[in-house]
Amino acid sequence: MSDELIEAPEDGQQITLADEETGELNVPENPIIPIIHGDGIGTDVGPAAQTVLNAAAEATGRSIAWMRVYAGSSAREKYDENLPQETVDAIRHYRVAIKGPLTTPVGAGFRSLNVALRKKLDLYANVRPTYHLNGVPSPVKDPSAMDLITFRENTEDVYAGIEWEAGTDEVEQVKAFVEDEMGFDSTIHDGPVGIGVKPITEFGSKRLIREAIDYAIANNRDTVTLVHKGNIMKFTEGAFRDWGYEVAEEEYGENVITEDELWDEYDGEQPDGTVVVNDRIADNMLQQLLTRTGEYSVIATMNLNGDYMSDAAGAQIGGLGIAPGANFGHGRCLAEPVHGSAPKYAGEDKVNPTAMILSGREMLDYLGWHDAANLVRDAVEETISSGKVTYDLHRQIEGGEKLSTSEFAEAVVENIETLAN
Ligand code: NAD
């Protein structure tokens, strides 16, 4: 790695290692953690999250040695490229990292750096917890019913980037192949066309679904719901569902039962300690999340559905300013908020850093620092429920004190210190 980009660790700072065979982390008390602040509001929420995570680490007798790494506009300015190899290497090497949002141009321009980063590191599971914090305004009657973890497949589906632009030779070749050789004549309208490919593999589906089931078992969750549009896309989304049931039936013994088995063999009475795997069609699921919120606990789904589902669920618990996430694969964790770079608010010290802070909480949990992780959650909740909020929540509540991004982070730090003592 180039010294220019990545500062060498100072004496005493250590690296988080994983056991070669088990993948189990060996976390020092002062790990080096790479951070990408990101584009747009990343420059506001990145430092705010660092302040809070430092306080939580310190309050639990540890420290974090941050390593700034670059992607997006800051990398372009410094190194004339969007995603320097050193940044990817740093996350690979140090195993646990956090990033802010990166801007992706619509239409022309470069492909998503987020997608590129997740693919390069094969971080195949994008995990988005959706839970309600007291005091956060919500458009629904009972936001506390929402306690959902979405496992979104991160490497394939229409996000794989296999697509061709209208007017190119390539798209005409693909069109000719589909029509003439594969027999889909007159299925595609005449005239300019863009074509994309939606790969859904057994390998990609099963490893994601295993992560979701393992999580449900480890965290005493009752159900895992496979969300798909297999009634229409039979051989891609339908196959995802079928492979999900195969994993459930073949790999987990009696710990995991399907919804059919629940009714056929147990009369609908779920045996203690089991996880029920069921499935729902994606459009119906978006309704169910609103109308039968409490019935869903863990979702496993493909890339595009996962993006939609988790944003819709996030709207019920306070929106993009709140919703955290993290990417996992091969014993690595890259935490990141669900929201994007919201360019119009960039650098204004205005937006809500909660989503980035709570993404950091996911990272602390992954490090095994559960006490610090809980402290972060409790301190954020305490801050918001006392009416100290950023503009996005302030306009939705009566009274309250409107804070800037950095003031909000300081208020959370104060609560961490109070709660820890
Ligand atoms: P966005 O999430 O950036 O912003 C949409 C709106 O949500 C904002 O205008 C703002 O009103 C609100 N919002 C978002 N974050 C907030 C916060 N922390 N506090 C308060 N309000 C907040 O979505 P967009 O406008 O669709 O995308 C902007 C750019 O971000 C695009 O280039 C997009 O590709 C990129 N993006 C990146 C990621 C990522 O890095 N993981 C994710 C989504 C979008």
Residues whose N, C-alpha, C, O or C-beta is under 5 A from the ligand:
A	BS01	NAD	G100 P101 L102 T103 T104 P105 N114 L320 G321 P337 V338 H339 G340 S341 A342 V351 N352 D392
